[in-house]
Amino acid sequence: MKKIILFHVFIILFVFLVFSIVTVAEEQKGSVALVSPTGHEISGNQWLFVIGIDSYTNLPRLNTSVDDAKAVKEILLKRYLFDEYHVIELYNEEATRRNILGKLRYLTRRVGPEDSVTIFYSGHGALDSAKREGSWIPVEGGMEERSSWISNKDIYNFLKIGAIQAKHVLLITNSCFSGDSFRSFRGEIPRASDEVIKQAYKQGSRQVITSGGAKPVVNKRVSDNSVFTHFFLKGLEGNKKPFFIPSELFKGIKVGLEKNGDRTPGFGTLKNKGGEKGGELLFFLNLDELARLKEIEWQERMVRKKLRSSYEDLSVMQIQSMPHIEIREEKEWGFYGHSTIHHQYEIKSVGYEKVVIDHATGLMWHQNGSERFKDKEKIAGWVDNLNLKGYAGFNDWRLPTAEEAASLLEPTQKFNDMYVDKVFDNKQPWIWTGDSYGYDAAWAMSACYGSVFWSKYNEYYSIRPVRSMK
């Protein structure tokens, strides 16, 4: 009898143990939670309506429109918070005027006040010379059959606040004459900081990205897609942030098109159709992508980051394009920002001489550094003297490059209001680098402001020597 009781007790404990392990595993697997920029659970559905037309009844065939539309659908379903239940597709013979307008009306009935809607159109476009108004051309349309066209104004009327309840709407149009009837963004697009994204999410929006202005668009292609869609997809594929906003996506599209000699794309808001200033639709990475990127991040932590060790004459744009840097604010003299490297610092002492080893970059830093100098020859002389003495047993100390100096910048102030780790002495708020800016200036790093900037040799800055470990 006792054996039977003990056997049952053992079974119960075993089941309980297995259940506990499974529960913990499930909790760990779901530890990457999907939340909005405000820190709350994401509300609303993400709707997607894609239209692609290659085979027209009365117009020349296009080569990439259907592939473009399907590729946009696939990348959004694969990486972002979209699901097949909220996707609408119209390709070739399906994309009639009746069907396109019918699906737009369907969205006005089904979309809720917390939902977001993304619409992608790729096909022929036309310009009504009398109204000076661009239009989509459905599959049955022709250049002489203007009654079959769908004007930009008609499309926008479906998307305005009051017609559709969506909080956010983004319209992407890859066609001729797609750039009229919307208010182009003027000035410099702000960097997508946490605060910008937070405000964008909270406020409603009606945004437009187009492949060109009020002129015909050349039907060029890259691989299986048009040039415009290629860079649109590249931006969506390359994004590693949980939240991605159209204004940031547009920057990459614009640079890509301009480098390829294509026309300038357009970005703005629907004219007089509602939407608050600063509001933007957000593309949310889904759980699978967040988990995949987290795994990659952990793997990358184990790989040593190779930073440039040779000096160069650098422009402001080159400084702002350095790797492993998150920029808070771009300036005409450099930037405010911080390093994205996960450092593995270790302090070592050789007698009374202290060094800081960063195992993440393979660099050894002078733990204290120098007093302040403004003369180029005196700066070089101080480093030469350090090598003559063989500080910490080494004679290959040098000034850091701008990349190496910027790698020290932390996202927040650590101590004494300095944006560097506590392992370093805090008496070097500004340090020189070996990179030049013209013939009479050099790049410097500010630990007290968290910035990289150029300065002429008439300012007193310190030296924090570095050496590359073998």
HELIX and SHEET records of a PDB file:
HELIX    1   1 LYS A    2  LYS A   29  1                                  28    
HELIX    2   2 SER A   65  ARG A   79  1                                  15    
HELIX    3   3 GLU A   84  HIS A   86  5                                   3    
HELIX    4   4 ASN A   92  GLU A   94  5                                   3    
HELIX    5   5 ARG A   97  ARG A  110  1                                  14    
HELIX    6   6 ARG A  146  SER A  148  5                                   3    
HELIX    7   7 ASN A  152  LEU A  159  1                                   8    
HELIX    8   8 ASP A  194  LYS A  202  1                                   9    
HELIX    9   9 VAL A  227  GLY A  238  1                                  12    
HELIX   10  10 PRO A  246  LYS A  259  1                                  14    
HELIX   11  11 LEU A  287  ARG A  301  1                                  15    
HELIX   12  12 VAL A  316  GLN A  320  1                                   5    
HELIX   13  13 LYS A  376  LYS A  389  1                                  14    
HELIX   14  14 TYR A  391  GLY A  393  5                                   3    
HELIX   15  15 ALA A  402  ALA A  406  1                                   5    
SHEET    1   A 7 VAL A  87  TYR A  91  0                                        
SHEET    2   A 7 GLN A  46  GLY A  52  1                                        
SHEET    3   A 7 SER A 116  SER A 122  1                                        
SHEET    4   A 7 HIS A 168  ASN A 174  1                                        
SHEET    5   A 7 SER A 205  THR A 210  1                                        
SHEET    6   A 7 GLY A 266  LEU A 270 -1                                        
SHEET    7   A 7 PHE A 182  SER A 184 -1                                        
SHEET    1   B 3 GLY A 125  ASP A 128  0                                        
SHEET    2   B 3 GLU A 133  TRP A 136 -1                                        
SHEET    3   B 3 ILE A 150  SER A 151 -1                                        
SHEET    1   C 2 ARG A 221  VAL A 222  0                                        
SHEET    2   C 2 ASN A 225  SER A 226 -1                                        
SHEET    1   D 2 PHE A 243  PHE A 244  0                                        
SHEET    2   D 2 PHE A 283  PHE A 284 -1                                        
SHEET    1   E 5 ILE A 325  LYS A 331  0                                        
SHEET    2   E 5 GLY A 334  SER A 339 -1                                        
SHEET    3   E 5 SER A 451  LYS A 456 -1                                        
SHEET    4   E 5 ALA A 441  SER A 446 -1                                        
SHEET    5   E 5 TRP A 430  SER A 436 -1                                        
SHEET    1   F 4 TYR A 345  VAL A 350  0                                        
SHEET    2   F 4 GLU A 353  ASP A 358 -1                                        
SHEET    3   F 4 LEU A 363  HIS A 366 -1                                        
SHEET    4   F 4 VAL A 466  SER A 468 -1                                        
END                                                                             
